[in-house]
Amino acid sequence: MTEPVAVPPLPDLLDLEPDAAIALLRAWMAERGEPAYRATQLFGRLWQRPVRAFDDIMELPKALRESLAQSFRISSLELATRQKSTDGTEKFLFRMHDGQLIETVAIPDGDRMTFCISSQAGCALQCAFCATGAMGFQRNLTPAEIAGQVRELRLLNPPILPTNIVFMGMGEPLMNWKAVSPTLTLLNDPRALGIGARHITISTVGVLPGIVALSERAEQFRLAISIHAPSDALRKSLMPVNTKYPLSDVIEAAKRFDRRVTFEYVMLGGVNDQPEHSAQLAQLARDCRAFVNLIPLHPGGSMGFTPSGTSVITAFAKALRARGVETAVRRSRGLDIAAACGQLRTERLGRRAPVAPDEHREIGVA
């Protein structure tokens, strides 16, 4: 018996940066005798005024909508779960075409609305205090799946619109640079989502080639580095990636980054919150003029660690400021829902067997 031939999926327009998508659509329209403006007209309905299907673009002729559906696709993420905290934070669990689940969080704060988005399903880095790391790495997300999280919230009724984007959801974004770089364009380009570059922050554990790649982009995207420990010995025990990218190398990369860097520092009770740690962290921050963001450990995803007490965090912040380091303490949000990164996905899927990083052909910055 002859095996059935697999039919490749239609090109996903949401995977393409604006220039590439518009050029492709113009060529497609020209082949069919359609005016060139139809391409930009269609592209505007992908991101700015998004639709779920070609048939929803009523300004296009019906026959053209049918032809488009035979040539391209507009992918979507299935909303599996939506939770809202008493503090206004909302968490969304999206199911992708292969059953993988990813998380997105919308965090209101005055006139700001920050989206925390995912770049991978799971994570290969296995940081000791992170629920996402405990689930292991499953696969990289595509640009359509990363930027699509923002798009899906725009499609809600009423829509939720971001002022800020942080890549602090599931996964290490700089280990998926092949998809994250075009996603940054989609987020920033005024023809797509139009979010200012200075309102988009990429958070990394310190993947050095990715930091270099980010610094080479002309836009003023922000960089946050997950430090979490001020010495190599302690950081290695909490974050195995420190073996490949030692703290001293990460600090040197931060010094060379041509924009201000933020240090993210999760406060772990009795582990990294002692006076000697604040002194060491202050020295690192001064070395590269970094802003320090102290993060109370979310108890929902603490992985056996104990959050530092409020008085300990206050004293730690005071010690940093006394040494000339600008410091903020992040408020814990969504404490009454599964808002710790990876927690909601784990509740729904359990712990799946991870995929080794070298088994996934696209992991890495190149």
Sine and cosine of phi, psi and omega as CSV:
sin_phi,cos_phi,sin_psi,cos_psi,sin_omega,cos_omega
0.00,0.00,0.72,-0.69,0.01,-1.00
-0.96,0.27,0.75,-0.66,0.03,-1.00
-0.94,0.35,0.66,-0.75,0.04,-1.00
-0.90,0.44,0.63,-0.78,0.00,-1.00
-0.99,0.12,0.80,-0.60,0.01,-1.00
-0.94,0.35,0.75,-0.66,0.02,-1.00
-1.00,-0.04,0.86,-0.51,-0.02,-1.00
-0.90,0.43,0.55,-0.83,0.00,-1.00
-0.91,0.41,0.45,-0.89,0.07,-1.00
-0.91,0.42,0.48,-0.88,0.04,-1.00
-0.85,0.53,0.71,-0.70,0.01,-1.00
-1.00,-0.03,0.91,-0.42,-0.03,-1.00
-0.90,0.44,-0.39,0.92,-0.03,-1.00
-0.98,0.21,-0.17,0.99,0.04,-1.00
-1.00,0.09,-0.17,0.98,-0.15,-0.99
-0.98,-0.19,0.64,-0.77,0.14,-0.99
-0.91,0.41,0.36,-0.93,-0.10,-0.99
-0.79,0.61,-0.76,0.66,-0.04,-1.00
-0.86,0.51,-0.71,0.70,-0.03,-1.00
-0.92,0.39,-0.67,0.74,-0.02,-1.00
-0.91,0.42,-0.70,0.71,-0.03,-1.00
-0.92,0.38,-0.64,0.77,0.03,-1.00
-0.89,0.45,-0.69,0.72,0.02,-1.00
-0.88,0.48,-0.71,0.70,-0.03,-1.00
-0.93,0.36,-0.59,0.81,0.05,-1.00
-0.89,0.45,-0.68,0.73,0.02,-1.00
-0.90,0.44,-0.67,0.74,0.00,-1.00
-0.90,0.44,-0.69,0.72,0.02,-1.00
-0.90,0.44,-0.66,0.75,-0.03,-1.00
-0.88,0.47,-0.63,0.78,0.02,-1.00
-0.88,0.48,-0.42,0.91,-0.06,-1.00
-0.96,-0.28,0.18,0.98,0.05,-1.00
0.96,0.29,0.34,0.94,0.01,-1.00
-1.00,0.00,0.53,-0.85,0.02,-1.00
-0.91,0.42,0.47,-0.88,-0.07,-1.00
-0.89,0.46,-0.51,0.86,-0.07,-1.00
-0.90,0.43,-0.32,0.95,0.03,-1.00
-0.88,0.48,-0.50,0.86,-0.02,-1.00
-0.91,0.41,-0.76,0.65,0.01,-1.00
-0.94,0.34,-0.52,0.85,0.06,-1.00
-0.88,0.48,-0.71,0.70,0.02,-1.00
-0.92,0.39,-0.68,0.73,-0.04,-1.00
-0.87,0.49,-0.58,0.82,0.03,-1.00
-0.89,0.46,-0.35,0.94,0.02,-1.00
-1.00,-0.03,-0.02,1.00,0.06,-1.00
-0.99,0.13,-0.66,0.75,-0.14,-0.99
-0.83,-0.56,-0.75,0.66,-0.10,-1.00
-0.94,0.33,-0.74,0.67,0.06,-1.00
-0.81,-0.59,0.96,0.30,-0.25,-0.97
-0.93,0.37,0.50,-0.86,0.10,-0.99
-0.81,-0.59,0.32,-0.95,0.00,-1.00
-1.00,0.02,-0.40,0.92,-0.06,-1.00
-0.52,-0.85,0.41,-0.91,0.02,-1.00
-0.84,0.54,-0.56,0.83,-0.06,-1.00
-0.91,0.40,-0.24,0.97,0.03,-1.00
-0.99,0.10,-0.12,0.99,-0.03,-1.00
-1.00,0.03,0.99,0.14,-0.17,-0.98
-0.94,0.35,-0.28,0.96,0.02,-1.00
-0.97,0.23,-0.17,0.99,0.08,-1.00
-0.99,-0.11,0.57,-0.82,0.05,-1.00
-0.86,0.51,0.53,-0.85,-0.07,-1.00
-0.85,0.52,-0.68,0.73,-0.01,-1.00
-0.89,0.46,-0.60,0.80,0.02,-1.00
-0.93,0.36,-0.64,0.77,0.04,-1.00
-0.88,0.47,-0.64,0.77,0.00,-1.00
-0.92,0.39,-0.64,0.77,0.03,-1.00
-0.91,0.41,-0.64,0.77,0.04,-1.00
-0.87,0.49,-0.69,0.73,-0.02,-1.00
-0.91,0.42,-0.39,0.92,0.05,-1.00
-1.00,0.10,-0.25,0.97,-0.08,-1.00
-0.94,-0.35,-0.49,0.87,-0.09,-1.00
-0.69,-0.73,0.13,-0.99,0.14,-0.99
-0.70,-0.72,0.39,-0.92,0.15,-0.99
-0.89,-0.47,0.97,-0.24,-0.09,-1.00
-0.95,0.31,0.26,-0.96,0.04,-1.00
-0.56,-0.83,0.32,-0.95,0.08,-1.00
-0.95,-0.33,0.72,-0.70,0.01,-1.00
-0.99,0.10,0.81,-0.59,0.04,-1.00
-0.98,0.22,0.94,-0.35,-0.04,-1.00
-1.00,0.02,-0.62,0.78,-0.04,-1.00
-0.50,-0.87,0.61,-0.79,0.10,-1.00
-0.72,-0.69,0.81,-0.58,0.00,-1.00
-0.81,-0.58,0.60,-0.80,0.04,-1.00
-0.81,-0.59,0.77,-0.64,0.01,-1.00
-0.99,0.11,0.32,-0.95,0.08,-1.00
-0.91,0.42,-0.35,0.94,0.03,-1.00
-1.00,0.01,0.11,0.99,0.04,-1.00
1.00,-0.08,-0.25,0.97,0.04,-1.00
-0.90,0.43,0.69,-0.73,0.05,-1.00
-0.85,-0.53,0.66,-0.75,0.03,-1.00
-0.87,-0.49,0.71,-0.70,-0.05,-1.00
-0.86,-0.51,0.74,-0.67,0.10,-1.00
-0.95,-0.33,0.88,-0.47,-0.03,-1.00
-0.96,-0.29,0.69,-0.72,0.08,-1.00
-0.98,-0.18,0.74,-0.67,0.00,-1.00
-0.99,-0.12,0.03,-1.00,-0.15,-0.99
-0.87,0.49,-0.46,0.89,-0.04,-1.00
-0.99,-0.15,0.18,0.98,0.03,-1.00
1.00,-0.01,-0.18,0.98,0.07,-1.00
-0.90,0.43,0.53,-0.85,0.00,-1.00
-0.90,-0.44,0.65,-0.76,0.07,-1.00
-0.75,-0.66,0.32,-0.95,-0.09,-1.00
-0.87,-0.49,0.56,-0.83,0.09,-1.00
-0.69,-0.72,0.66,-0.75,0.00,-1.00
-0.83,-0.56,0.71,-0.71,0.08,-1.00
-0.94,-0.34,0.86,-0.52,-0.14,-0.99
-0.86,-0.50,0.96,-0.28,0.05,-1.00
-0.99,0.14,0.58,-0.82,0.05,-1.00
-0.41,-0.91,1.00,-0.07,-0.07,-1.00
0.91,0.42,-0.81,-0.59,0.00,-1.00
-1.00,-0.02,0.17,0.98,0.04,-1.00
-0.98,-0.21,0.58,-0.81,0.16,-0.99
-0.74,-0.67,0.94,-0.34,-0.05,-1.00
-0.98,-0.20,0.78,-0.63,0.12,-0.99
-0.99,-0.17,0.78,-0.62,0.12,-0.99
-0.98,-0.21,0.93,-0.38,-0.15,-0.99
-0.91,-0.40,0.38,-0.93,-0.02,-1.00
-0.99,-0.15,0.48,-0.87,0.02,-1.00
-0.85,-0.53,-0.18,0.98,0.06,-1.00
-0.60,-0.80,0.39,-0.92,0.20,-0.98
-1.00,0.00,0.94,-0.33,-0.14,-0.99
0.98,0.17,-0.19,-0.98,-0.02,-1.00
-0.38,-0.92,0.62,-0.78,-0.05,-1.00
-1.00,0.02,-0.10,0.99,-0.25,-0.97
-1.00,0.04,-0.36,0.93,0.15,-0.99
0.84,0.54,0.67,0.74,0.14,-0.99
-0.87,0.49,0.68,-0.73,-0.22,-0.97
-0.89,0.45,-0.44,0.90,-0.12,-0.99
-0.97,-0.24,0.17,0.99,-0.16,-0.99
-0.93,-0.37,0.81,-0.59,0.01,-1.00
-0.92,0.40,-0.55,0.83,0.02,-1.00
-0.91,0.41,-0.69,0.72,0.01,-1.00
-0.88,0.48,-0.55,0.84,-0.02,-1.00
-0.92,0.38,-0.45,0.89,-0.02,-1.00
-0.98,0.17,-0.23,0.97,-0.01,-1.00
0.99,0.14,0.16,-0.99,-0.02,-1.00
-1.00,0.03,0.71,-0.71,0.07,-1.00
-0.94,-0.35,-0.84,0.54,0.07,-1.00
-0.21,-0.98,0.27,-0.96,0.13,-0.99
-0.97,0.25,0.47,-0.88,0.14,-0.99
-1.00,-0.01,0.41,-0.91,0.09,-1.00
-1.00,0.03,0.24,-0.97,0.10,-0.99
-0.82,0.57,-0.64,0.77,0.00,-1.00
-0.89,0.46,-0.54,0.84,-0.01,-1.00
-0.99,0.15,-0.49,0.87,0.01,-1.00
-0.98,0.18,-0.87,0.50,0.04,-1.00
-0.91,0.42,-0.43,0.90,0.01,-1.00
-0.89,0.46,-0.41,0.91,0.06,-1.00
-0.90,0.45,-0.66,0.75,0.04,-1.00
-0.93,0.38,-0.66,0.75,0.00,-1.00
-0.88,0.48,-0.68,0.74,-0.03,-1.00
-0.88,0.47,-0.59,0.80,0.01,-1.00
-0.96,0.29,-0.44,0.90,0.11,-0.99
-0.94,0.33,-0.45,0.89,-0.04,-1.00
-0.99,0.12,-0.17,0.99,0.02,-1.00
-0.92,0.38,0.32,-0.95,0.06,-1.00
-0.84,-0.55,0.96,-0.27,0.01,1.00
-0.97,0.23,0.38,-0.93,-0.02,-1.00
-0.94,0.33,0.43,-0.90,0.14,-0.99
-0.93,-0.38,0.86,-0.51,-0.10,-1.00
-0.92,-0.39,0.73,-0.68,-0.05,-1.00
-1.00,0.04,0.52,-0.86,0.27,-0.96
-0.98,-0.19,-0.41,0.91,-0.05,-1.00
-0.66,-0.75,0.53,-0.85,0.07,-1.00
-0.81,-0.59,0.73,-0.68,0.12,-0.99
-0.81,-0.59,0.76,-0.65,0.11,-0.99
-1.00,0.09,0.95,0.31,-0.03,-1.00
-0.79,-0.61,0.30,0.95,0.08,-1.00
-1.00,0.08,-0.53,-0.85,-0.03,-1.00
-0.93,0.37,0.70,-0.71,0.13,-0.99
0.99,-0.15,0.24,-0.97,0.06,-1.00
-0.97,-0.25,0.96,-0.27,-0.13,-0.99
-0.87,0.49,-0.55,0.84,-0.06,-1.00
-0.98,0.17,-0.03,1.00,0.20,-0.98
-0.99,-0.13,0.13,0.99,0.11,-0.99
-0.70,-0.71,0.68,0.73,-0.10,-1.00
-0.88,0.47,-0.53,0.85,-0.01,-1.00
-0.84,0.55,-0.57,0.82,0.03,-1.00
-0.99,-0.12,-0.53,0.85,-0.05,-1.00
-0.93,0.36,-0.60,0.80,-0.02,-1.00
-0.88,0.48,-0.77,0.63,0.08,-1.00
-0.91,0.41,-0.48,0.88,0.06,-1.00
-0.89,0.45,-0.65,0.76,0.04,-1.00
-0.85,0.52,-0.64,0.77,0.04,-1.00
-0.90,0.44,-0.70,0.72,0.00,-1.00
-0.89,0.45,-0.62,0.78,0.02,-1.00
-0.92,0.38,-0.61,0.80,-0.17,-0.99
-1.00,-0.05,-0.58,0.82,-0.11,-0.99
-0.88,0.47,0.77,-0.64,-0.02,-1.00
-0.89,0.45,-0.33,0.95,0.07,-1.00
-0.98,0.20,-0.28,0.96,0.01,-1.00
-0.95,-0.32,-0.95,-0.31,-0.07,-1.00
-1.00,-0.03,-0.36,0.93,0.19,-0.98
0.90,0.44,0.61,0.79,0.03,-1.00
-0.99,-0.10,0.76,-0.65,-0.05,-1.00
-0.85,0.53,0.64,-0.77,-0.05,-1.00
-0.85,0.53,-0.59,0.81,-0.01,-1.00
-0.95,0.30,-0.10,0.99,0.05,-1.00
-0.97,-0.25,0.22,0.98,0.01,-1.00
-0.85,-0.53,0.86,-0.52,-0.07,-1.00
-0.87,-0.49,0.78,-0.63,0.08,-1.00
-0.98,-0.20,0.84,-0.55,-0.01,-1.00
-0.97,-0.24,0.74,-0.68,-0.04,-1.00
-0.65,-0.76,0.43,-0.90,0.12,-0.99
-0.98,0.21,-0.16,0.99,0.00,-1.00
0.88,-0.47,0.65,0.76,0.04,-1.00
-0.97,0.25,0.97,-0.23,-0.23,-0.97
-0.88,0.47,-0.71,0.71,0.03,-1.00
-0.87,0.49,-0.55,0.83,0.03,-1.00
-0.94,0.35,-0.60,0.80,0.05,-1.00
-0.89,0.45,-0.66,0.75,0.04,-1.00
-0.89,0.45,-0.71,0.70,-0.01,-1.00
-0.88,0.47,-0.65,0.76,0.01,-1.00
-0.91,0.41,-0.65,0.76,-0.03,-1.00
-0.92,0.40,-0.39,0.92,-0.02,-1.00
-0.99,0.15,-0.19,0.98,0.07,-1.00
-0.98,0.20,0.59,-0.81,-0.08,-1.00
-0.96,0.27,-0.45,0.89,-0.06,-1.00
-0.95,0.32,0.44,-0.90,-0.08,-1.00
-1.00,0.03,0.79,0.61,0.07,-1.00
-0.91,0.41,0.53,-0.85,-0.04,-1.00
-1.00,-0.03,0.48,-0.88,0.00,-1.00
-0.86,-0.52,0.78,-0.63,0.14,-0.99
-0.86,-0.50,0.73,-0.69,-0.02,-1.00
-0.92,-0.39,0.80,-0.60,0.04,-1.00
-0.98,0.18,0.98,-0.22,-0.03,-1.00
-1.00,0.04,-0.89,0.46,0.15,-0.99
0.92,0.40,-0.22,0.97,0.09,-1.00
-0.38,-0.93,0.65,-0.76,-0.11,-0.99
-1.00,-0.07,0.14,0.99,0.03,-1.00
-0.66,-0.75,0.44,-0.90,-0.01,-1.00
-0.87,0.48,-0.67,0.75,-0.07,-1.00
-0.89,0.47,-0.74,0.67,0.00,-1.00
-0.94,0.34,-0.67,0.74,-0.04,-1.00
-0.90,0.43,-0.61,0.79,0.02,-1.00
-0.90,0.43,-0.58,0.82,0.00,-1.00
-0.95,0.33,-0.44,0.90,0.00,-1.00
-0.99,-0.11,-0.52,0.85,-0.14,-0.99
-0.71,-0.71,0.99,-0.12,-0.05,-1.00
-0.82,0.57,-0.41,0.91,-0.01,-1.00
-0.89,0.46,-0.31,0.95,0.00,-1.00
-0.89,0.45,-0.35,0.94,0.07,-1.00
-0.91,0.41,-0.66,0.75,-0.01,-1.00
-0.99,0.16,-0.64,0.77,-0.03,-1.00
-0.84,-0.54,0.99,0.11,-0.05,-1.00
-0.87,0.50,0.42,-0.91,-0.08,-1.00
-0.84,0.55,-0.65,0.76,-0.02,-1.00
-0.88,0.47,-0.61,0.79,0.03,-1.00
-0.94,0.35,-0.61,0.79,0.02,-1.00
-0.90,0.43,-0.67,0.74,0.01,-1.00
-0.90,0.43,-0.63,0.77,0.04,-1.00
-0.89,0.45,-0.64,0.77,0.03,-1.00
-0.90,0.43,-0.63,0.78,0.03,-1.00
-0.90,0.43,-0.60,0.80,0.04,-1.00
-0.88,0.47,-0.60,0.80,-0.07,-1.00
-0.99,0.11,-0.29,0.96,0.01,-1.00
-0.91,0.42,0.75,-0.66,-0.19,-0.98
-1.00,0.09,0.17,0.99,0.07,-1.00
-0.76,-0.65,0.28,-0.96,-0.06,-1.00
-0.90,0.44,0.65,-0.76,-0.03,-1.00
-0.95,-0.32,0.58,-0.81,0.12,-0.99
-0.95,-0.30,0.69,-0.72,0.16,-0.99
-1.00,-0.09,0.82,-0.57,0.12,-0.99
-1.00,-0.07,0.73,-0.69,-0.11,-0.99
-0.62,-0.79,0.98,-0.21,0.03,-1.00
-0.97,0.22,0.76,-0.65,-0.07,-1.00
-1.00,0.03,0.92,-0.40,-0.04,-1.00
-0.94,-0.33,0.88,-0.48,-0.10,-1.00
-0.83,0.56,0.84,-0.54,0.05,-1.00
0.96,0.29,0.06,1.00,-0.07,-1.00
-0.94,-0.34,-0.80,0.60,-0.08,-1.00
-0.74,-0.67,0.37,0.93,-0.14,-0.99
-0.88,-0.47,0.36,0.93,-0.04,-1.00
-1.00,0.00,0.29,-0.96,-0.03,-1.00
-0.81,0.58,-0.62,0.78,0.00,-1.00
-0.91,0.40,-0.49,0.87,0.03,-1.00
-0.94,0.35,-0.63,0.78,0.01,-1.00
-0.91,0.42,-0.62,0.79,0.02,-1.00
-0.91,0.41,-0.68,0.74,0.02,-1.00
-0.92,0.40,-0.68,0.73,-0.01,-1.00
-0.90,0.43,-0.63,0.77,0.02,-1.00
-0.87,0.49,-0.64,0.77,0.01,-1.00
-0.90,0.44,-0.69,0.72,0.02,-1.00
-0.88,0.47,-0.69,0.72,-0.02,-1.00
-0.91,0.42,-0.65,0.76,0.02,-1.00
-0.91,0.41,-0.56,0.83,-0.02,-1.00
-0.86,0.51,-0.53,0.85,-0.03,-1.00
-0.80,-0.61,0.36,0.93,0.09,-1.00
0.80,0.59,0.69,0.72,-0.07,-1.00
-1.00,0.01,0.52,-0.86,0.18,-0.98
-1.00,0.03,0.66,-0.75,-0.04,-1.00
-0.95,-0.31,0.79,-0.61,0.03,-1.00
-0.92,-0.38,0.95,-0.31,0.03,-1.00
-1.00,0.09,0.76,-0.64,-0.12,-0.99
-0.88,-0.48,0.92,-0.40,0.12,-0.99
-0.88,0.48,0.74,-0.67,0.00,-1.00
-0.88,0.47,0.79,-0.61,0.03,-1.00
-0.96,0.28,0.87,-0.49,-0.09,-1.00
-0.89,0.46,-0.39,0.92,-0.03,-1.00
-0.93,0.38,-0.43,0.90,-0.03,-1.00
-0.80,-0.60,0.58,0.81,-0.21,-0.98
-0.97,0.22,-0.22,0.97,0.07,-1.00
0.81,0.59,0.62,0.78,0.06,-1.00
1.00,-0.03,-0.14,0.99,0.05,-1.00
-1.00,0.07,0.35,-0.94,0.02,-1.00
-0.95,-0.31,0.76,-0.65,0.05,-1.00
-0.88,0.47,0.60,-0.80,0.11,-0.99
-0.90,0.43,0.56,-0.83,0.02,-1.00
-0.93,0.36,0.38,-0.93,-0.03,-1.00
-0.85,0.53,-0.68,0.73,-0.01,-1.00
-0.91,0.41,-0.57,0.82,0.02,-1.00
-0.93,0.38,-0.69,0.72,0.01,-1.00
-0.90,0.43,-0.66,0.75,0.02,-1.00
-0.88,0.48,-0.70,0.71,0.01,-1.00
-0.91,0.41,-0.61,0.79,0.00,-1.00
-0.90,0.43,-0.71,0.70,0.02,-1.00
-0.89,0.45,-0.66,0.75,0.00,-1.00
-0.88,0.47,-0.65,0.76,0.01,-1.00
-0.91,0.42,-0.63,0.78,0.04,-1.00
-0.90,0.43,-0.73,0.69,-0.02,-1.00
-0.89,0.45,-0.59,0.80,0.01,-1.00
-0.90,0.44,-0.39,0.92,0.03,-1.00
-0.99,-0.13,0.27,0.96,0.12,-0.99
0.99,0.11,0.33,0.94,-0.03,-1.00
-0.96,-0.27,0.84,-0.54,0.05,-1.00
-0.93,0.36,0.78,-0.62,-0.18,-0.98
-0.66,-0.75,0.60,-0.80,0.13,-0.99
-0.75,-0.66,0.46,-0.89,0.09,-1.00
-0.93,-0.36,0.88,-0.47,-0.02,-1.00
-0.95,0.30,0.69,-0.72,0.08,-1.00
-0.96,0.27,0.68,-0.73,0.10,-0.99
-0.94,0.34,0.75,-0.67,-0.02,-1.00
-0.86,-0.52,0.48,-0.88,0.08,-1.00
0.91,0.41,0.58,0.81,-0.04,-1.00
-0.92,0.40,-0.39,0.92,-0.04,-1.00
-1.00,-0.08,0.08,1.00,0.11,-0.99
-0.78,-0.62,0.11,-0.99,-0.02,-1.00
-0.98,0.19,0.93,0.36,-0.15,-0.99
-1.00,-0.08,-0.11,0.99,0.09,-1.00
-0.92,0.38,0.63,-0.77,-0.09,-1.00
-0.85,0.53,0.82,-0.57,0.02,-1.00
1.00,0.01,-0.23,0.97,-0.11,-0.99
-0.92,0.39,-0.71,0.70,-0.05,-1.00
-0.92,0.39,-0.65,0.76,0.03,-1.00
-0.88,0.47,-0.68,0.73,-0.01,-1.00
-0.89,0.45,-0.62,0.78,0.04,-1.00
-0.87,0.49,-0.57,0.82,-0.07,-1.00
-1.00,0.07,-0.62,0.78,-0.11,-0.99
-0.96,-0.27,-0.25,0.97,-0.15,-0.99
0.95,0.31,-0.20,-0.98,-0.02,-1.00
-0.99,-0.10,0.96,-0.29,0.03,-1.00
-1.00,0.09,0.44,-0.90,0.05,-1.00
-0.88,0.47,0.79,-0.62,-0.04,-1.00
-0.95,0.30,0.35,-0.94,0.14,-0.99
-0.99,-0.15,0.78,-0.62,0.01,-1.00
-0.89,0.46,0.62,-0.78,-0.04,-1.00
-0.80,0.60,-0.62,0.78,-0.06,-1.00
-0.98,0.21,-0.06,1.00,0.08,-1.00
-1.00,0.02,-0.16,0.99,-0.01,-1.00
-0.95,-0.30,0.92,-0.38,-0.23,-0.97
-0.90,0.44,-0.31,0.95,-0.10,-0.99
-0.97,-0.24,-0.01,1.00,-0.04,-1.00
-0.94,0.33,0.64,-0.77,-0.07,-1.00
0.89,-0.46,0.11,-0.99,-0.09,-1.00
-1.00,-0.01,-0.21,0.98,-0.04,-1.00
-0.97,-0.26,0.00,0.00,0.00,0.00
